[in-house]
């Protein structure tokens, strides 16, 4: 995830996490929870660029 590009910052830094969750909805929710605690970024001021789900074996 990252903040959207602005005229001031054309390439904002990316934040990547490994999150264990039962489905992608819970994983996205947990991502925003942890990012909001680590950085000053909230769901409405950011975007998730990709999500990879690894099935549990």
C-alpha positions in Angstrom: 0.0 0.0 0.0 1.0 3.6 -0.3 -0.3 7.2 -0.3 -1.6 8.4 -3.7 0.9 10.4 -5.8 0.8 14.1 -5.4 2.5 17.0 -7.2 4.9 17.3 -4.3 5.8 13.6 -4.2 5.4 11.7 -7.5 6.6 8.3 -6.2 5.5 7.8 -2.5 7.1 5.0 -0.5 5.5 1.6 -0.6 4.7 -0.4 2.5 4.6 -4.2 2.4 3.4 -6.6 5.1 2.8 -10.3 5.5 -0.5 -10.8 7.2 -2.1 -14.1 8.2 -5.9 -13.8 7.7 -8.8 -16.2 6.7 -9.7 -14.1 3.6 -8.7 -11.0 1.6 -11.3 -8.7 3.3 -9.8 -9.4 6.8 -6.3 -9.1 5.4 -7.0 -5.6 4.0 -8.6 -4.5 7.2 -5.6 -5.7 9.3 -3.2 -4.0 6.8 -4.9 -0.6 7.4 -5.0 -1.2 11.1 -1.2 -1.8 11.3 -0.2 0.9 8.8 -2.3 3.5 10.7 -0.3 2.6 13.8 3.1 2.7 12.1 2.7 5.6 9.7 0.3 8.6 9.5 -1.8 6.9 6.7 -5.4 6.1 6.8 -7.7 4.1 4.5 -9.2 7.1 2.8 -5.8 8.7 2.1 -4.1 5.6 0.8 -4.4 2.7 -1.7 -3.6 -1.0 -1.8 -1.7 -1.8 -4.9 -1.8 -5.6 -4.7 -2.9 -8.5 -2.6 -1.7 -12.1 -2.8 -3.6 -14.8 -1.0 -1.7 -18.0 -0.1 -4.0 -20.8 0.8 -3.2 -22.6 4.0 -2.2 -26.3 3.6 
